[in-house]
């Protein structure tokens, strides 16, 4: 009988170096990087009440996402994200997940996405219209506003403007509730403010479900947006609420992180900023972004993929072993929490030369990448359902911002914060200065809905 190898655990010296790195760089992922550098592609951190098996590298990602996917469960009843999303598509397994995904996919396919471009540009203009020339704004907050307005407009056909200020704190409280923290060691610890925030969000979601049901009446076959499709699929209000909240939180927060990190990296690399802006000007002139031109924004696409490599909004995937597992001689008992680190995989020195450097050309056509070394939207059959929407939104929003403004990064001391997504802290503060638009250009759809 072959003997299983124990999963490596950090020595006291390694733990001390990891702690020093975390304090120096101000984020826990720095400690994970030390563990990975010293222990290899599989290790087990030693924290009170939290000792998951952590895996990194393309081989580990393929194992979790493809080879052993039927032996690993997404749903973990102890996680706050499960209590929040209930039966949302992200936290269910098997046929239940597949059925929900099939119902949602038509609203997220390419033919549907092309119809969202106008809304994405219009909502960008709505937010940037409030930027005072020469002012310093926090792009983390501003991109969150855009992402919320876009998501509600495109997928739910709802104008979120009247609710933006009222529900802003509730949304942030919910994001805080599912962010990593002390609950990982003490799952029962109280979370102040969460219950009130959740009541506010539920009231809003059940209201828009009821309003849409009344509006659709018997014409349910005509539904094309996500909310309409879920109603047409025969889901009850509770199950629809779970999918709407899933997309609202996961969809807008990932978009917020991607767009704000991209602006940070462009601000920190002026040559890349100039090249991106020049491409936008040459491709779009002063005209609003349109579907056919988005594919021509090639360099911006490389920038987005490199941003996703360095700062993936979803920086890890968490599973539970449903049965005993063997991976490269290591034994993983049933019931263990298994984490594959997207962050470590995408900064793995064996697959990414000069791995911590921002280099968009890594993603140019013809540049070879190892399969499963880039996991910006996960991989395998359960890859991110909103991948196409996220990339399109980022291209439209960022190109529209660059058409209208010159941007200067004011604060360079930014570090990754492990919230519900990996977001820049303390924010992305940039000075915005309005550009002179080319002749014949105009503000996108002057009648912005307020």
C-alpha positions as CSV (number, residue, x, y, z in Angstrom):
1,X,0.0,0.0,0.0
2,X,1.3,3.4,-1.0
3,X,1.9,5.7,2.0
4,X,0.4,9.2,1.8
5,X,2.6,12.2,2.4
6,X,1.4,14.6,5.1
7,X,0.5,18.1,3.7
8,X,3.4,20.4,4.7
9,X,2.9,22.8,7.6
10,X,4.9,25.9,8.3
11,X,7.8,25.8,10.8
12,X,8.0,28.4,13.5
13,X,10.7,30.2,11.4
14,X,8.5,30.2,8.3
15,X,5.6,31.4,10.3
16,X,7.7,34.3,11.6
17,X,8.8,35.3,8.1
18,X,5.2,35.1,6.9
19,X,4.1,37.4,9.8
20,X,6.8,39.9,9.0
21,X,5.9,39.9,5.3
22,X,2.2,40.4,6.2
23,X,3.0,43.4,8.5
24,X,5.4,44.9,6.0
25,X,3.1,44.7,3.0
26,X,-0.1,45.1,5.0
27,X,-2.1,42.2,3.6
28,X,-2.4,38.4,4.4
29,X,-1.6,37.3,0.9
30,X,2.0,38.3,1.5
31,X,2.1,35.7,4.2
32,X,0.6,33.1,1.8
33,X,3.4,34.0,-0.7
34,X,6.0,33.2,1.9
35,X,4.3,29.8,2.7
36,X,4.2,29.1,-1.1
37,X,7.8,30.0,-1.7
38,X,9.1,27.9,1.2
39,X,6.7,25.0,1.3
40,X,5.7,24.5,-2.4
41,X,2.4,24.1,-4.2
42,X,0.5,22.5,-1.3
43,X,0.6,23.4,2.3
44,X,-1.6,23.8,5.4
45,X,-1.5,27.1,7.4
46,X,-1.8,26.7,11.1
47,X,-4.4,29.1,12.5
48,X,-6.8,28.6,15.4
49,X,-9.9,26.8,14.0
50,X,-8.7,27.3,10.4
51,X,-6.3,24.8,8.9
52,X,-7.3,24.4,5.3
53,X,-5.3,22.6,2.6
54,X,-4.0,25.3,0.3
55,X,-3.0,24.5,-3.3
56,X,-1.4,26.6,-6.0
57,X,-0.2,26.2,-9.6
58,X,-1.8,25.1,-12.8
59,X,-1.8,21.4,-11.9
60,X,-3.6,22.1,-8.6
61,X,-6.1,24.3,-10.4
62,X,-6.9,21.6,-13.0
63,X,-7.3,19.1,-10.2
64,X,-9.8,21.2,-8.3
65,X,-11.7,22.7,-11.3
66,X,-11.8,19.7,-13.6
67,X,-10.3,16.3,-12.5
68,X,-11.8,16.1,-9.0
69,X,-14.7,18.6,-9.4
70,X,-17.3,15.9,-8.7
71,X,-15.5,15.0,-5.4
72,X,-15.5,18.6,-4.1
73,X,-18.5,20.6,-2.9
74,X,-18.9,24.3,-3.3
75,X,-21.5,24.6,-0.6
76,X,-20.2,25.0,3.0
77,X,-23.0,25.6,5.5
78,X,-20.6,27.3,7.9
79,X,-19.6,30.1,5.5
80,X,-21.4,33.5,5.7
81,X,-21.6,33.6,1.9
82,X,-23.9,30.5,2.1
83,X,-26.1,32.1,4.7
84,X,-26.3,35.2,2.7
85,X,-27.0,33.7,-0.8
86,X,-29.1,30.8,0.5
87,X,-29.7,28.8,-2.7
88,X,-27.8,31.2,-5.0
89,X,-26.1,29.7,-8.1
90,X,-22.7,30.2,-6.6
91,X,-23.3,28.1,-3.5
92,X,-25.2,25.1,-4.7
93,X,-24.0,21.9,-6.4
94,X,-25.0,19.3,-8.9
95,X,-28.2,19.5,-10.9
96,X,-29.5,22.4,-8.8
97,X,-26.6,24.5,-9.9
98,X,-26.9,23.4,-13.5
99,X,-30.6,24.1,-13.7
100,X,-30.2,27.6,-12.3
101,X,-27.3,28.3,-14.6
102,X,-29.3,27.3,-17.7
103,X,-32.0,29.6,-16.7
104,X,-29.6,32.6,-16.3
105,X,-27.3,32.1,-19.2
106,X,-29.4,33.6,-22.0
107,X,-29.0,37.1,-20.3
108,X,-25.3,36.7,-20.3
109,X,-24.5,35.4,-23.8
110,X,-22.9,37.5,-26.5
111,X,-26.1,38.4,-28.3
112,X,-27.6,39.8,-25.0
113,X,-24.3,41.6,-24.1
114,X,-24.3,43.6,-27.3
115,X,-27.5,45.2,-26.2
116,X,-26.0,46.3,-22.9
117,X,-23.3,48.6,-24.4
118,X,-25.4,51.7,-24.6
119,X,-26.4,51.4,-20.9
120,X,-22.8,50.9,-19.8
121,X,-21.7,54.1,-21.6
122,X,-24.7,56.1,-20.4
123,X,-24.3,55.0,-16.7
124,X,-20.6,55.9,-16.9
125,X,-21.5,59.4,-18.1
126,X,-24.0,59.7,-15.4
127,X,-21.4,59.1,-12.7
128,X,-18.5,61.1,-14.3
129,X,-20.9,64.1,-14.9
130,X,-20.4,64.7,-11.2
131,X,-16.6,64.9,-11.3
132,X,-15.4,68.5,-10.8
133,X,-12.6,69.4,-13.2
134,X,-9.3,69.2,-11.3
135,X,-10.8,67.3,-8.3
136,X,-9.4,64.2,-6.7
137,X,-11.8,61.3,-6.6
138,X,-11.6,57.8,-5.2
139,X,-12.0,55.5,-8.2
140,X,-12.9,52.6,-5.9
141,X,-16.1,54.4,-4.9
142,X,-16.8,55.8,-8.3
143,X,-16.4,52.5,-10.1
144,X,-18.7,50.9,-7.5
145,X,-21.4,53.4,-8.4
146,X,-21.0,52.7,-12.1
147,X,-21.0,48.9,-11.6
148,X,-24.2,49.0,-9.5
149,X,-26.0,51.2,-11.9
150,X,-24.9,49.1,-14.9
151,X,-25.8,45.8,-13.3
152,X,-29.3,46.8,-12.2
153,X,-30.0,48.5,-15.6
154,X,-28.8,45.7,-17.8
155,X,-29.7,42.5,-15.9
156,X,-32.8,43.7,-14.0
157,X,-34.0,46.6,-16.2
158,X,-34.2,48.8,-13.1
159,X,-32.9,52.3,-12.6
160,X,-31.0,52.1,-9.3
161,X,-30.3,55.8,-9.1
162,X,-33.0,56.6,-6.5
163,X,-31.7,53.8,-4.3
164,X,-27.9,54.4,-4.7
165,X,-27.4,56.6,-1.6
166,X,-30.1,54.9,0.5
167,X,-28.7,51.4,0.0
168,X,-25.0,52.2,-0.3
169,X,-24.2,51.5,3.4
170,X,-26.3,48.3,3.4
171,X,-24.4,47.0,0.4
172,X,-21.0,47.7,2.0
173,X,-22.2,46.0,5.2
174,X,-23.2,42.9,3.3
175,X,-19.9,42.8,1.5
176,X,-18.2,43.2,4.9
177,X,-20.2,40.3,6.2
178,X,-18.9,37.8,3.7
179,X,-15.3,39.1,3.7
180,X,-12.6,37.1,5.4
181,X,-12.2,37.8,9.1
182,X,-12.4,36.4,12.6
183,X,-15.6,34.5,11.7
184,X,-13.2,32.0,10.1
185,X,-12.0,31.0,13.5
186,X,-15.2,31.8,15.4
187,X,-18.1,31.2,13.0
188,X,-20.8,32.2,15.6
189,X,-19.4,35.6,16.3
190,X,-21.9,38.5,15.9
191,X,-21.7,40.8,12.9
192,X,-23.0,44.2,13.8
193,X,-25.2,46.0,11.3
194,X,-25.7,43.0,9.1
195,X,-29.3,42.1,9.9
196,X,-30.6,45.6,9.3
197,X,-28.6,45.8,6.0
198,X,-30.0,42.5,4.9
199,X,-33.6,43.5,5.7
200,X,-33.1,46.6,3.5
201,X,-31.8,44.6,0.6
202,X,-34.4,42.0,0.9
203,X,-37.2,44.6,1.0
204,X,-35.8,46.1,-2.2
205,X,-35.3,42.8,-4.1
206,X,-38.7,41.4,-3.2
207,X,-40.3,44.7,-4.3
208,X,-38.7,44.7,-7.8
209,X,-39.6,41.0,-8.2
210,X,-43.2,41.8,-7.4
211,X,-43.3,44.9,-9.7
212,X,-41.8,42.8,-12.6
213,X,-44.3,40.0,-12.1
214,X,-47.2,42.5,-12.2
215,X,-45.7,44.1,-15.3
216,X,-45.1,40.9,-17.2
217,X,-48.5,39.4,-16.6
218,X,-49.0,36.8,-19.2
219,X,-46.3,37.9,-21.5
220,X,-43.5,36.0,-19.8
221,X,-42.2,34.5,-23.1
222,X,-40.9,38.0,-24.0
223,X,-38.5,38.2,-21.1
224,X,-34.9,38.8,-22.1
225,X,-33.2,40.3,-19.0
226,X,-32.1,38.2,-16.1
227,X,-35.0,39.1,-13.8
228,X,-37.5,38.4,-16.5
229,X,-35.9,35.0,-17.4
230,X,-36.0,33.8,-13.8
231,X,-39.7,34.7,-13.5
232,X,-40.4,32.9,-16.9
233,X,-38.5,29.8,-15.6
234,X,-41.1,29.4,-12.9
235,X,-38.9,30.1,-9.9
236,X,-40.6,31.3,-6.7
237,X,-39.8,34.7,-5.2
238,X,-37.3,33.3,-2.6
239,X,-35.3,31.5,-5.2
240,X,-35.3,34.5,-7.5
241,X,-34.2,36.7,-4.6
242,X,-31.2,34.4,-4.1
243,X,-30.1,34.7,-7.7
244,X,-30.6,38.5,-7.8
245,X,-28.6,39.0,-4.7
246,X,-25.9,36.6,-6.0
247,X,-25.5,38.6,-9.2
248,X,-25.8,42.0,-7.4
249,X,-23.1,41.3,-4.8
250,X,-20.8,39.1,-6.9
251,X,-21.3,40.8,-10.2
252,X,-20.9,44.4,-9.1
253,X,-18.1,43.8,-6.6
254,X,-15.9,41.9,-9.1
255,X,-16.4,44.7,-11.7
256,X,-15.6,47.3,-9.1
257,X,-12.4,45.6,-8.2
258,X,-11.3,45.0,-11.8
259,X,-12.0,48.6,-13.0
260,X,-10.4,50.3,-9.9
261,X,-7.3,48.1,-10.0
262,X,-6.9,48.8,-13.7
263,X,-7.1,52.5,-13.2
264,X,-4.5,52.2,-10.4
265,X,-2.1,50.2,-12.6
266,X,-2.5,52.6,-15.5
267,X,-1.9,55.5,-13.2
268,X,1.2,53.8,-11.8
269,X,2.5,53.1,-15.3
270,X,2.1,56.3,-17.4
271,X,3.4,54.7,-20.6
272,X,0.7,52.1,-20.4
273,X,-1.8,54.8,-19.7
274,X,-0.7,56.8,-22.7
275,X,-0.8,53.7,-25.0
276,X,-4.3,52.8,-23.7
277,X,-5.7,56.3,-24.2
278,X,-4.1,56.6,-27.7
279,X,-5.8,53.3,-28.7
280,X,-9.1,54.5,-27.4
281,X,-8.8,57.8,-29.2
282,X,-7.7,56.2,-32.5
283,X,-10.5,53.5,-32.3
284,X,-13.4,55.6,-31.0
285,X,-12.5,59.2,-31.5
286,X,-15.1,61.0,-29.4
287,X,-17.9,58.7,-30.2
288,X,-19.6,56.5,-27.6
289,X,-18.2,52.9,-27.4
290,X,-20.1,50.5,-29.6
291,X,-20.0,46.7,-29.8
292,X,-18.1,46.4,-33.1
293,X,-15.3,48.7,-31.9
294,X,-14.8,47.0,-28.5
295,X,-12.9,44.1,-30.1
296,X,-10.5,46.6,-31.7
297,X,-9.4,47.8,-28.2
298,X,-6.7,45.1,-28.2
299,X,-4.2,46.7,-25.8
300,X,-6.9,47.6,-23.3
301,X,-7.9,43.9,-23.4
302,X,-4.3,43.0,-22.6
303,X,-4.3,45.5,-19.7
304,X,-7.5,44.0,-18.3
305,X,-6.1,40.5,-18.4
306,X,-2.9,41.5,-16.8
307,X,-4.8,43.4,-14.1
308,X,-6.8,40.2,-13.5
309,X,-3.6,38.3,-13.2
310,X,-2.0,40.5,-10.6
311,X,-5.1,41.4,-8.7
312,X,-7.8,38.8,-9.4
313,X,-11.0,40.0,-7.8
314,X,-11.8,36.4,-6.7
315,X,-8.4,35.5,-5.5
316,X,-9.2,31.9,-4.2
317,X,-11.6,29.1,-4.7
318,X,-12.9,27.3,-1.6
319,X,-14.3,23.8,-1.6
320,X,-15.1,20.9,0.8
321,X,-13.8,17.4,0.1
322,X,-16.8,15.2,-0.2
323,X,-14.7,12.1,-0.1
324,X,-11.1,11.2,0.7
325,X,-8.8,12.6,-1.9
326,X,-5.3,11.9,-3.1
327,X,-3.3,14.6,-4.9
328,X,0.3,13.9,-5.9
329,X,0.7,11.5,-3.0
330,X,-0.9,13.8,-0.4
331,X,-3.9,12.6,1.4
332,X,-6.8,15.0,1.9
333,X,-9.5,13.5,4.2
334,X,-13.2,13.9,3.5
335,X,-14.7,17.0,5.1
336,X,-11.4,19.1,4.8
337,X,-11.6,22.6,3.4
338,X,-9.6,22.8,0.2
339,X,-8.5,26.2,-1.2
340,X,-6.8,26.7,-4.5
341,X,-5.1,30.1,-4.6
342,X,-5.7,32.0,-7.9
343,X,-3.4,34.8,-6.5
344,X,-0.5,32.5,-6.0
345,X,-1.0,30.6,-9.2
346,X,-1.0,33.8,-11.3
347,X,2.2,35.0,-9.6
348,X,3.9,31.6,-9.8
349,X,7.5,32.1,-10.9
350,X,7.6,28.8,-12.8
351,X,5.0,30.0,-15.2
352,X,5.2,33.8,-15.1
353,X,8.7,35.4,-15.6
354,X,9.2,38.4,-13.4
355,X,5.8,37.5,-12.0
356,X,5.1,40.5,-9.9
357,X,5.7,43.0,-12.7
358,X,2.8,44.6,-14.6
359,X,3.4,43.6,-18.3
360,X,0.2,43.6,-20.5
361,X,2.2,42.2,-23.4
362,X,2.1,38.8,-21.7
363,X,-1.4,38.5,-23.2
364,X,-0.6,39.4,-26.8
365,X,-1.5,37.0,-29.5
366,X,1.1,34.3,-30.0
367,X,2.4,34.5,-26.4
368,X,2.2,31.0,-25.0
369,X,0.6,30.5,-21.6
370,X,0.4,27.3,-19.6
371,X,-3.3,26.1,-19.3
372,X,-4.8,26.9,-15.9
373,X,-1.9,29.3,-15.1
374,X,-4.3,32.3,-15.8
375,X,-7.6,31.9,-13.9
376,X,-9.1,35.4,-14.1
377,X,-12.6,33.9,-14.4
378,X,-11.9,30.5,-12.9
379,X,-12.0,27.5,-15.3
380,X,-13.7,24.2,-16.0
381,X,-17.5,23.7,-16.4
382,X,-18.2,26.1,-13.6
383,X,-16.2,29.1,-14.8
384,X,-17.6,32.5,-14.0
385,X,-21.0,32.9,-15.6
386,X,-20.5,36.7,-15.9
387,X,-17.1,36.6,-17.5
388,X,-18.2,38.1,-20.8
389,X,-20.3,40.8,-19.1
390,X,-17.4,41.7,-16.8
391,X,-14.9,42.2,-19.6
392,X,-17.3,44.1,-21.8
393,X,-18.3,46.4,-18.9
394,X,-14.7,47.1,-18.1
395,X,-13.8,48.0,-21.7
396,X,-16.9,50.2,-22.2
397,X,-16.5,52.0,-18.8
398,X,-12.8,52.6,-18.9
399,X,-12.7,53.6,-22.6
400,X,-15.5,56.1,-21.9
401,X,-13.6,57.5,-18.8
402,X,-10.4,57.9,-20.8
403,X,-12.2,59.6,-23.6
404,X,-13.4,62.3,-21.2
405,X,-10.6,62.7,-18.7
406,X,-6.9,62.8,-18.1
407,X,-6.1,60.9,-14.9
408,X,-3.2,61.3,-12.5
409,X,-2.6,58.9,-9.6
410,X,-2.3,60.9,-6.4
411,X,-1.7,58.2,-3.8
412,X,0.7,55.3,-4.8
413,X,0.7,53.5,-1.4
414,X,-2.1,51.1,-2.2
415,X,-2.3,47.5,-1.1
416,X,-4.6,44.6,-1.7
417,X,-7.4,44.1,0.8
418,X,-9.1,40.7,1.2
419,X,-12.8,41.7,1.2
420,X,-15.5,39.9,-0.7
421,X,-13.1,40.6,-3.6
422,X,-9.5,41.7,-3.7
423,X,-9.8,45.4,-3.6
424,X,-7.3,48.3,-3.5
425,X,-7.0,50.0,-0.1
426,X,-7.2,52.7,1.0
427,X,-8.6,53.4,-2.4
428,X,-7.5,54.7,-5.8
429,X,-7.3,58.5,-5.5
430,X,-6.9,60.2,-8.9
431,X,-7.0,63.7,-10.1
432,X,-9.5,64.1,-13.0
433,X,-9.1,66.8,-15.6
434,X,-11.6,67.1,-18.4
435,X,-10.2,66.6,-21.9
436,X,-11.2,68.6,-25.0
437,X,-13.3,66.3,-27.1
438,X,-12.6,65.8,-30.8
439,X,-14.8,67.9,-33.2
440,X,-18.3,66.4,-33.6
441,X,-18.2,64.4,-30.4
442,X,-20.9,64.8,-27.8
443,X,-21.8,63.7,-24.3
444,X,-23.3,60.2,-24.6
445,X,-27.1,60.5,-24.6
446,X,-27.4,64.0,-23.2
447,X,-30.7,63.1,-21.4
448,X,-29.1,61.1,-18.6
449,X,-31.7,59.6,-16.3
450,X,-31.3,60.9,-12.7
